[in-house]
Amino acid sequence: MRSSQYIVFLLPFSWAMPLTTHRGYSVSSTQLREDLQEKWYSNLTEIENENEEFTVLSVKQASTDALEAPSDPTAVYSCVGSKAEDFPGMDEWLNFTQLWDINEPVITAANEGDEYNDDLKNAILEVASESKVDARLVLSIIMQESSGNVSIHCTESTACGVMQHRGSARFDSSHPKDSIKSMIEDGVYGTSEVPGYLAYFNSDPAELGWVNTPLINGSPYAAAHVYNTGHIDSEELSNDRVHMMTVAQLPANLSLFIATPNAIQVHNRLTGQRLLFECTSHGIVNARPAKDNSSLLAIADSQLVILHNPVRRGDRKYALKSYEGEPRLLLFSPDSRILYFTTTLSTSIQAYCVSTGELLPPPQIHPSPPSIIAVSSDGNILLSASSAPPKIYLQDLRFGGSASVSFQPADASAPAAFATFQKDEIANATYTSFLLGFQDGNLSLYKLVLPTRRPLYRDVYLNQAQAFLLQPTRIGCIRRLHKPAMGGIIAAEFIPGYRARAVSLGYDGRCRLVDFEGSGRVLRT
């Protein structure tokens, strides 16, 4: 079910998600299909200039008075859904001017002023006119994704812009008008890798092979559902096949750690929900809890990496230099004595000693800012990767560390997107295993034999020679496990109790259980 009425189907668009630029995903069309234009598109600029009347989206209220956001939404909204056919037709929508007037105060608040309001409004109308995607649909997605905040932070590092689309352009204060339009174009047209809302709306099966396009059936609501989830499995648009575990169902020995741009909370069966940290709106860009149950948190905003202990009420801060950019990745060592972090501009992996407060020599320098860091469960092996050019490094941290080993799978056609080591419940002193996921959708399992190290290997040349023994062996690879056009793999993890089974999550909205034994196979999707 979705609430809709009064604010056109802003709320029905509770599904909406990221999209991208006029670089364009579609190769067949840069406009909405003509049959869909007749049903779902109005040239709002021409019509409103002619002062034509519009039907107010409300059976309860047909007033021609100026509209504003209701103080009590439940008194105004009507529920519709959950099938696309249950949602209102275009003749029941408010006109664009009314919708803009209702939402403009929210946009002004999101941008802390109205400096960019006209640029945003004009860009919506321009892209709508070019693409024939109704401006009210574009406005609805923008309000759902960013509340119109033109400088909103990227989510998951790559979902950027006012439409929070993966790979989207970002706001440029030196060229506000052009960058705002680029963000909206990215959301509507898509990028070369990720479809935009237009592609889902047109639902060409030749371009959306992983989507059950007949279920979209020319509905802007169903298209928005796919825009958000990456798939559609039935006419029930409220069904996303996601079943949330309640706090009461969490294992007694585990806690759920949740970080949002505004706060950090922990949930567990014993204490319920507890607030650990709070800051100004959109201040938190990343956060990680320590692994030693010490209550220590590593928190990053756009300029600082903070070590916060909610029990001791004391913070330690490391201020980034201007040339380092914003914090990107945070990772505690297994004993939580070292905090590894990276930034958006620096090519180094930084290592911060928690006990002494010292910044240690960087364990690895990449040709471009690192996009992946992972450490083995015993803390002995550090894996890191960067994407331009694709580089993967392994470093043995025992006995003071050694020279890193660089390796890139010969058949990898895209940069690595994710890495994780097997946890210590299947630990072996002689080897460890790790998973590598790639942007082309491939998932590989590697075994890494740990060379015998003795303290006498202190000579730098012996250390370097010994380091070359740190070579991974690929156990298996499952190709195109997730759609490369959608961005490949987001994350993967070993299944507890198994040496060669894993679960993966992709940008295509799929979660898959796989087994690398034999030739490798998908057990369940």
C-alpha positions, 0 to 999 in steps of 0.5 A: 500500500502507498499513500497518495493524494494531495501531494500527487503520488509523492508517497506512492514513489516511496520506492524510488531509488538512484538513476543517472546522465544523458550519457544515457543507458538506452540505445533505442530511445531518449524519449518516452514511447508515444503510446505512453506519452498520450497516457502519462505526459503533459507539456506542463509549461504550455498547458499552465501558460494557457491557464487550463484548469487541473483536477486536484488530486483529492476526492475529498478536496477540490478547492482552488485555494493555494495548497500547502503541505498538510499539518496532519497528513492522515487527514488528507492522504488516501491509501491506494495500491497495492497493484499499479492499476489501483493508483490514480491516473494522470487526470487526478494529479495536481498540476506541476505549479501546485506540486512545486508550491507545496514542496518548495519550502522543503527544498528551501530548507534542504538547501538552507536557502532558495538560491538554487530553487529556480535552477532546480525547477527549470532543470526539471521542466527542461529534462521533462520536455526533452525526455517526455517523462512528466515533470511531476514524476521527476519532481516526485522522485527527487523529493523522495530521494533527496528532498531537493538537496542539490549537494546531498552526500552520495550513498554507497559512495556512488549513488549521487545527485538529487536523484541519488543514482549510481554513477550520477554527476554531483553538484558543482557550486561553480556551475550550479545550473549545469550540474543540477541539470546533469544530475536530473538527466542522469536520473532520467536517462541513466548512465552507460552502465545503469538504467534510468527511470526512462528505460524502466518506463519504456521497459524494452525487454532487449535492454532490461533482460533481467527485468520482467518487463510485462509486469511494468506494462506502461505504468509509471508506478511499476517503473518506479518500483523497478527503479528502486529495487532493480526487479519486479516479480508480481503485480503487487508493488508493495511486495519486495520479497524482503522480510525484516528480522525484529530485534526480538529475533536477533541472536542473543550474542549479536547486536545490530549496529545502524548508522544513518547520516544523523545518528548511530544506534545499536539494537539487541535483545537485552537492551533494545534500542540505544542511541550511541552517537548523534550529530547535525543533519547529514554529518556522518559519512561512515561509521564502524564499531570496534571488534573487541566489544570495547564500545569504541566507534570510528566515525567519519564526517567530511573532514574528521575521523573521530574515535568515540566511546559512548561509555567513557564520553571521550572523543579523539579526532584526526583532522584530514588535510585538504588534499586528502578529500573526504573519508571513504572507508573505515576498518578496525583490525581484528584486535581493534588496535589499528584503525585503517581508513582511506579518503576520496583523494589520497592514494594511501591506506592510513593506519592509526594506532588506537592506543598511542594516537599515532598515525603509522606509516601507510601499509600500502600506496595505490595508483588511485584512491583505494576502494577496498580494504579487508583484513584476515580474521587473525589480522595477518593479511591486508588486502586492498584494491583500487580501480584506476587502473585496477590493482589488488595488493596483498600484504603480510603484516607479520613480523613488521610487515613485508613488501606487498604482492600485486595481483590482478586475475588475468580474466577479470574484465572489471575492477574489484568491487568487494573483498572479504576473508573467511572468518576464524571458525574455519581457521587454519594456521597454514592458509586463509580464504577470501572472496573477491567480487567484481563490477562485471558481476563475477565472484571468485574464491581464493585460497592463500597459503601463508608462508612460514615466517621466522624472526630471522627474516629481518633482512629486507631482501629476504623479506621481499623474496619471501613475500613473493610466496604470498600468492593466492590460488583461485579455487573457483569463479562464478561468472556474471553472477549479478548483472554487470550492466547494473554494477555487478556485486555489492557485497558477499560473505562466507556461509558459516560452517562451509569452506566453499559456500557464500551468499552474494548481493548485487546491484540487480536486486538479487541475493544468491547462495552459491557453492564453489565446489566442482565447477561452481553453481548457484544454489538459490536466488 
